[in-house]
Amino acid sequence: MEGDSVTLNTGVQTNQQDDIKWYFNDILIAEITGDLSKICTDVQCNEDTERFRDRLKLDHQTGSLTITDTRNIDSGEYKLQINSRSPNIFSVTVTGESFNACLKALIILNHIIIVFFFCVPVY
């Protein structure tokens, strides 16, 4: 559901040799090197990608990725690459809109509610 958080679990405890990379539709969105010399999410990993600005959390011990405040446009294929192992693929589908987001929009637009009596995704 839009607005919720989702965690993609690696299912492993990392060690100092593991390099972990997360991709969204084949675009690097998060990375952590085994020696922790590089830890990045979203814009820090790829300057052309601001889709998840300030909404990605990377667990330094497990490499699990949490997406906060999910949006419909976050739906898609997430790929986890640990070292040279076969990648794990996660398919994420975000549906619906948060009732609170719609309610806030209606309160803000109260004086013209008849004209704008619908909800649109809030980005």
N, CA and C atoms as a LAMMPS dump frame, in Angstrom:
ITEM: TIMESTEP
0
ITEM: NUMBER OF ATOMS
369
ITEM: BOX BOUNDS ff ff ff
-5.0000000000000000e+02 5.0000000000000000e+02
-5.0000000000000000e+02 5.0000000000000000e+02
-5.0000000000000000e+02 5.0000000000000000e+02
ITEM: ATOMS id mol type element x y z
1 1 1 N 0.851 -1.174 0
2 1 2 C 0 0 0
3 1 3 C 0.898 1.239 0
4 2 1 N 0.529 2.221 -0.765
5 2 2 C 1.306 3.457 -0.79
6 2 3 C 1.467 4.023 0.61
7 3 1 N 2.661 4.546 0.871
8 3 2 C 2.939 5.158 2.158
9 3 3 C 3.536 4.207 3.176
10 4 1 N 3.4 2.91 2.938
11 4 2 C 3.966 1.915 3.854
12 4 3 C 5.463 1.759 3.602
13 5 1 N 6.11 1.025 4.497
14 5 2 C 7.517 0.66 4.311
15 5 3 C 7.59 -0.813 3.955
16 6 1 N 8.607 -1.171 3.183
17 6 2 C 8.836 -2.571 2.838
18 6 3 C 10.322 -2.857 3
19 7 1 N 10.643 -4.027 3.576
20 7 2 C 12.034 -4.434 3.74
21 7 3 C 12.297 -5.656 2.878
22 8 1 N 13.344 -5.57 2.073
23 8 2 C 13.787 -6.687 1.246
24 8 3 C 14.958 -7.325 1.977
25 9 1 N 14.741 -8.511 2.508
26 9 2 C 15.738 -9.179 3.35
27 9 3 C 16.698 -10.02 2.529
28 10 1 N 17.983 -9.936 2.876
29 10 2 C 18.995 -10.735 2.202
30 10 3 C 18.988 -12.164 2.709
31 11 1 N 18.591 -12.358 3.961
32 11 2 C 18.606 -13.683 4.549
33 11 3 C 19.998 -14.148 4.949
34 12 1 N 20.964 -13.236 4.986
35 12 2 C 22.332 -13.603 5.356
36 12 3 C 22.889 -12.596 6.357
37 13 1 N 23.882 -13.036 7.089
38 13 2 C 24.695 -12.135 7.891
39 13 3 C 25.936 -11.866 7.046
40 14 1 N 26.215 -10.62 6.783
41 14 2 C 27.363 -10.319 5.94
42 14 3 C 28.649 -10.421 6.734
43 15 1 N 29.744 -10.593 6.007
44 15 2 C 31.049 -10.544 6.648
45 15 3 C 31.878 -9.485 5.942
46 16 1 N 33.091 -9.307 6.374
47 16 2 C 33.898 -8.213 5.845
48 16 3 C 34.348 -8.447 4.409
49 17 1 N 33.981 -9.56 3.833
50 17 2 C 34.356 -9.835 2.447
51 17 3 C 33.193 -9.622 1.476
52 18 1 N 31.987 -9.437 1.997
53 18 2 C 30.816 -9.338 1.133
54 18 3 C 30.63 -7.94 0.561
55 19 1 N 30.502 -7.884 -0.755
56 19 2 C 30.094 -6.661 -1.435
57 19 3 C 28.638 -6.858 -1.841
58 20 1 N 27.784 -5.939 -1.418
59 20 2 C 26.349 -6.066 -1.664
60 20 3 C 25.892 -4.896 -2.517
61 21 1 N 25.167 -5.216 -3.578
62 21 2 C 24.612 -4.183 -4.456
63 21 3 C 23.131 -4.471 -4.676
64 22 1 N 22.332 -3.399 -4.604
65 22 2 C 20.909 -3.473 -4.886
66 22 3 C 20.634 -2.669 -6.157
67 23 1 N 19.819 -3.261 -7.04
68 23 2 C 19.441 -2.608 -8.285
69 23 3 C 17.923 -2.515 -8.366
70 24 1 N 17.43 -1.429 -8.934
71 24 2 C 16.006 -1.284 -9.24
72 24 3 C 15.903 -1.159 -10.751
73 25 1 N 15.23 -2.117 -11.376
74 25 2 C 15.142 -2.143 -12.845
75 25 3 C 16.511 -1.923 -13.483
76 26 1 N 17.511 -2.626 -12.957
77 26 2 C 18.902 -2.631 -13.45
78 26 3 C 19.668 -1.326 -13.221
79 27 1 N 19.173 -0.459 -12.347
80 27 2 C 19.89 0.776 -11.971
81 27 3 C 20.371 0.625 -10.536
82 28 1 N 21.667 0.837 -10.301
83 28 2 C 22.223 0.711 -8.953
84 28 3 C 21.577 1.734 -8.026
85 29 1 N 20.995 1.242 -6.905
86 29 2 C 20.35 2.156 -5.956
87 29 3 C 20.954 2.077 -4.558
88 30 1 N 21.72 1.018 -4.262
89 30 2 C 22.341 0.902 -2.945
90 30 3 C 23.539 -0.033 -3.043
91 31 1 N 24.568 0.296 -2.253
92 31 2 C 25.772 -0.525 -2.268
93 31 3 C 26.48 -0.423 -0.93
94 32 1 N 27.045 -1.55 -0.521
95 32 2 C 27.873 -1.577 0.682
96 32 3 C 29.034 -2.537 0.416
97 33 1 N 30.243 -2.045 0.628
98 33 2 C 31.411 -2.897 0.427
99 33 3 C 31.712 -3.631 1.723
100 34 1 N 32.348 -4.772 1.608
101 34 2 C 32.635 -5.614 2.762
102 34 3 C 33.413 -4.925 3.852
103 35 1 N 34.338 -4.045 3.46
104 35 2 C 35.134 -3.346 4.474
105 35 3 C 34.483 -2.032 4.917
106 36 1 N 33.244 -1.804 4.468
107 36 2 C 32.461 -0.606 4.8
108 36 3 C 33.11 0.684 4.304
109 37 1 N 34.051 0.583 3.355
110 37 2 C 34.672 1.794 2.83
111 37 3 C 33.716 2.562 1.916
112 38 1 N 32.719 1.859 1.391
113 38 2 C 31.707 2.524 0.57
114 38 3 C 30.335 2.045 0.98
115 39 1 N 29.501 2.987 1.389
116 39 2 C 28.109 2.719 1.704
117 39 3 C 27.311 3.826 1.036
118 40 1 N 26.413 3.469 0.137
119 40 2 C 25.645 4.515 -0.529
120 40 3 C 24.224 4.032 -0.784
121 41 1 N 23.33 4.988 -0.921
122 41 2 C 21.967 4.717 -1.344
123 41 3 C 21.556 5.799 -2.334
124 42 1 N 20.787 5.397 -3.331
125 42 2 C 20.162 6.27 -4.31
126 42 3 C 21.129 7.257 -4.943
127 43 1 N 20.942 8.535 -4.711
128 43 2 C 21.724 9.59 -5.364
129 43 3 C 23.216 9.47 -5.076
130 44 1 N 23.579 8.968 -3.904
131 44 2 C 24.996 8.798 -3.577
132 44 3 C 25.633 7.738 -4.468
133 45 1 N 24.859 6.76 -4.922
134 45 2 C 25.372 5.689 -5.786
135 45 3 C 25.319 6.076 -7.256
136 46 1 N 24.306 6.815 -7.623
137 46 2 C 24.069 7.131 -9.025
138 46 3 C 23.443 8.52 -9.081
139 47 1 N 24.208 9.501 -9.514
140 47 2 C 23.753 10.893 -9.479
141 47 3 C 22.516 11.15 -10.32
142 48 1 N 22.247 10.288 -11.293
143 48 2 C 21.087 10.489 -12.155
144 48 3 C 19.8 9.913 -11.581
145 49 1 N 19.875 9.299 -10.406
146 49 2 C 18.716 8.62 -9.835
147 49 3 C 18.291 9.277 -8.535
148 50 1 N 17.154 9.962 -8.565
149 50 2 C 16.633 10.585 -7.35
150 50 3 C 15.274 10.02 -6.968
151 51 1 N 14.905 8.946 -7.594
152 51 2 C 13.594 8.337 -7.369
153 51 3 C 13.323 8.068 -5.89
154 52 1 N 14.336 7.596 -5.163
155 52 2 C 14.143 7.184 -3.77
156 52 3 C 14.724 8.18 -2.769
157 53 1 N 14.965 9.392 -3.156
158 53 2 C 15.669 10.35 -2.302
159 53 3 C 15.198 10.275 -0.855
160 54 1 N 16.151 9.96 0.029
161 54 2 C 15.937 9.903 1.485
162 54 3 C 14.902 8.854 1.914
163 55 1 N 14.624 7.861 1.054
164 55 2 C 13.638 6.837 1.421
165 55 3 C 14.227 5.438 1.471
166 56 1 N 15.547 5.309 1.275
167 56 2 C 16.194 3.995 1.335
168 56 3 C 17.049 3.878 2.585
169 57 1 N 16.942 2.743 3.258
170 57 2 C 17.763 2.442 4.435
171 57 3 C 18.449 1.111 4.188
172 58 1 N 19.759 1.077 4.367
173 58 2 C 20.538 -0.129 4.129
174 58 3 C 21.091 -0.629 5.455
175 59 1 N 20.744 -1.852 5.84
176 59 2 C 21.226 -2.44 7.078
177 59 3 C 22.673 -2.886 6.884
178 60 1 N 23.594 -2.32 7.665
179 60 2 C 25.02 -2.584 7.506
180 60 3 C 25.428 -3.998 7.915
181 61 1 N 24.612 -4.668 8.721
182 61 2 C 24.965 -6.016 9.172
183 61 3 C 24.418 -7.104 8.266
184 62 1 N 23.236 -6.885 7.705
185 62 2 C 22.628 -7.921 6.864
186 62 3 C 22.587 -7.552 5.391
187 63 1 N 22.689 -6.256 5.095
188 63 2 C 22.562 -5.801 3.712
189 63 3 C 21.126 -5.659 3.271
190 64 1 N 20.169 -5.896 4.161
191 64 2 C 18.754 -5.761 3.81
192 64 3 C 18.43 -4.309 3.468
193 65 1 N 17.496 -4.141 2.54
194 65 2 C 17.124 -2.809 2.058
195 65 3 C 15.696 -2.502 2.462
196 66 1 N 15.489 -1.342 3.086
197 66 2 C 14.146 -0.9 3.445
198 66 3 C 13.79 0.321 2.612
199 67 1 N 12.606 0.282 2.014
200 67 2 C 12.074 1.416 1.259
201 67 3 C 10.96 2 2.107
202 68 1 N 11.089 3.265 2.475
203 68 2 C 10.067 3.916 3.29
204 68 3 C 9.151 4.747 2.391
205 69 1 N 7.973 5.055 2.896
206 69 2 C 7.016 5.908 2.187
207 69 3 C 6.857 5.451 0.732
208 70 1 N 6.503 4.187 0.534
209 70 2 C 6.432 3.627 -0.813
210 70 3 C 5.406 4.354 -1.683
211 71 1 N 5.664 4.301 -2.985
212 71 2 C 4.812 4.936 -3.995
213 71 3 C 4.543 3.934 -5.109
214 72 1 N 3.5 4.165 -5.88
215 72 2 C 3.194 3.271 -6.998
216 72 3 C 4.387 3.112 -7.931
217 73 1 N 5.128 4.174 -8.151
218 73 2 C 6.261 4.116 -9.079
219 73 3 C 7.433 3.306 -8.529
220 74 1 N 7.36 2.869 -7.272
221 74 2 C 8.392 2.004 -6.696
222 74 3 C 8.183 0.541 -7.091
223 75 1 N 7.072 0.251 -7.731
224 75 2 C 6.802 -1.116 -8.175
225 75 3 C 7.814 -1.506 -9.245
226 76 1 N 8.266 -2.747 -9.185
227 76 2 C 9.2 -3.224 -10.193
228 76 3 C 10.097 -4.304 -9.653
229 77 1 N 11.17 -4.555 -10.388
230 77 2 C 12.101 -5.622 -10.05
231 77 3 C 13.306 -5.073 -9.296
232 78 1 N 13.564 -5.648 -8.118
233 78 2 C 14.728 -5.303 -7.309
234 78 3 C 15.667 -6.502 -7.336
235 79 1 N 16.921 -6.236 -7.614
236 79 2 C 17.898 -7.321 -7.698
237 79 3 C 18.966 -7.125 -6.635
238 80 1 N 19.24 -8.192 -5.904
239 80 2 C 20.278 -8.212 -4.885
240 80 3 C 21.461 -9.005 -5.417
241 81 1 N 22.626 -8.379 -5.437
242 81 2 C 23.848 -9.05 -5.877
243 81 3 C 24.833 -9.056 -4.715
244 82 1 N 25.197 -10.242 -4.235
245 82 2 C 26.205 -10.379 -3.188
246 82 3 C 27.416 -11.053 -3.817
247 83 1 N 28.528 -10.316 -3.859
248 83 2 C 29.746 -10.795 -4.513
249 83 3 C 29.397 -11.307 -5.914
250 84 1 N 29.892 -12.462 -6.261
251 84 2 C 29.62 -12.988 -7.601
252 84 3 C 28.581 -14.107 -7.579
253 85 1 N 27.844 -14.232 -6.47
254 85 2 C 26.792 -15.245 -6.376
255 85 3 C 25.668 -14.919 -7.357
256 86 1 N 24.837 -15.891 -7.612
257 86 2 C 23.663 -15.654 -8.455
258 86 3 C 22.784 -14.605 -7.785
259 87 1 N 22.251 -13.664 -8.558
260 87 2 C 21.434 -12.611 -7.951
261 87 3 C 20.09 -13.135 -7.45
262 88 1 N 19.582 -12.475 -6.415
263 88 2 C 18.226 -12.739 -5.93
264 88 3 C 17.338 -11.645 -6.502
265 89 1 N 16.184 -12.031 -7.007
266 89 2 C 15.247 -11.088 -7.607
267 89 3 C 14.033 -10.952 -6.698
268 90 1 N 13.632 -9.707 -6.437
269 90 2 C 12.45 -9.403 -5.646
270 90 3 C 11.496 -8.62 -6.544
271 91 1 N 10.273 -9.055 -6.617
272 91 2 C 9.259 -8.328 -7.374
273 91 3 C 8.377 -7.585 -6.378
274 92 1 N 8.337 -6.266 -6.495
275 92 2 C 7.581 -5.432 -5.552
276 92 3 C 6.445 -4.746 -6.299
277 93 1 N 5.256 -4.841 -5.732
278 93 2 C 4.096 -4.15 -6.286
279 93 3 C 3.492 -3.279 -5.196
280 94 1 N 3.414 -1.996 -5.454
281 94 2 C 2.81 -1.048 -4.517
282 94 3 C 1.455 -0.675 -5.085
283 95 1 N 0.408 -0.882 -4.291
284 95 2 C -0.94 -0.618 -4.772
285 95 3 C -1.652 0.382 -3.885
286 96 1 N -2.695 0.963 -4.435
287 96 2 C -3.57 1.829 -3.67
288 96 3 C -2.925 3.121 -3.243
289 97 1 N -3.739 3.929 -2.647
290 97 2 C -3.283 5.205 -2.128
291 97 3 C -3.623 5.276 -0.66
292 98 1 N -2.814 5.977 0.062
293 98 2 C -3.058 6.147 1.479
294 98 3 C -4.286 7.023 1.679
295 99 1 N -5.223 6.578 2.511
296 99 2 C -6.404 7.382 2.827
297 99 3 C -5.996 8.718 3.42
298 100 1 N -4.979 8.72 4.275
299 100 2 C -4.526 9.965 4.885
300 100 3 C -4.036 10.958 3.845
301 101 1 N -3.34 10.467 2.81
302 101 2 C -2.852 11.366 1.767
303 101 3 C -4.024 11.996 1.03
304 102 1 N -5.039 11.208 0.746
305 102 2 C -6.209 11.747 0.064
306 102 3 C -6.957 12.73 0.96
307 103 1 N -7.108 12.376 2.207
308 103 2 C -7.812 13.252 3.139
309 103 3 C -7.084 14.586 3.289
310 104 1 N -5.779 14.553 3.401
311 104 2 C -5.018 15.799 3.492
312 104 3 C -5.205 16.643 2.247
313 105 1 N -5.213 16.008 1.08
314 105 2 C -5.4 16.734 -0.167
315 105 3 C -6.773 17.395 -0.182
316 106 1 N -7.79 16.683 0.309
317 106 2 C -9.126 17.26 0.32
318 106 3 C -9.236 18.407 1.319
319 107 1 N -8.586 18.315 2.422
320 107 2 C -8.606 19.409 3.392
321 107 3 C -7.906 20.638 2.822
322 108 1 N -6.785 20.417 2.188
323 108 2 C -6.049 21.526 1.59
324 108 3 C -6.869 22.183 0.486
325 109 1 N -7.599 21.366 -0.251
326 109 2 C -8.375 21.874 -1.376
327 109 3 C -9.843 22.089 -1.005
328 110 1 N -10.139 22.254 0.245
329 110 2 C -11.501 22.329 0.75
330 110 3 C -12.362 23.352 0.005
331 111 1 N -11.818 24.498 -0.321
332 111 2 C -12.613 25.551 -0.95
333 111 3 C -12.996 25.219 -2.393
334 112 1 N -12.389 24.23 -3.005
335 112 2 C -12.744 23.828 -4.364
336 112 3 C -12.924 22.316 -4.443
337 113 1 N -13.479 21.757 -3.415
338 113 2 C -13.597 20.302 -3.332
339 113 3 C -14.446 19.718 -4.458
340 114 1 N -15.434 20.403 -4.918
341 114 2 C -16.287 19.865 -5.986
342 114 3 C -15.494 19.725 -7.282
343 115 1 N -14.635 20.655 -7.565
344 115 2 C -13.827 20.61 -8.776
345 115 3 C -12.762 19.526 -8.685
346 116 1 N -12.169 19.334 -7.529
347 116 2 C -11.068 18.391 -7.353
348 116 3 C -11.469 17.217 -6.471
349 117 1 N -12.543 16.59 -6.776
350 117 2 C -13.011 15.472 -5.971
351 117 3 C -12.438 14.147 -6.459
352 118 1 N -11.121 14.047 -6.422
353 118 2 C -10.433 12.799 -6.74
354 118 3 C -9.057 12.833 -6.091
355 119 1 N -8.462 11.662 -6.002
356 119 2 C -7.126 11.567 -5.408
357 119 3 C -6.111 11.245 -6.496
358 120 1 N -4.979 11.868 -6.382
359 120 2 C -3.869 11.568 -7.293
360 120 3 C -2.675 11.176 -6.44
361 121 1 N -1.768 10.36 -6.98
362 121 2 C -0.584 10.004 -6.203
363 121 3 C 0.198 11.243 -5.804
364 122 1 N 0.65 11.258 -4.563
365 122 2 C 1.45 12.372 -4.062
366 122 3 C 2.904 11.969 -4.15
367 123 1 N 3.695 12.714 -4.924
368 123 2 C 5.105 12.391 -5.103
369 123 3 C 5.972 13.389 -4.399
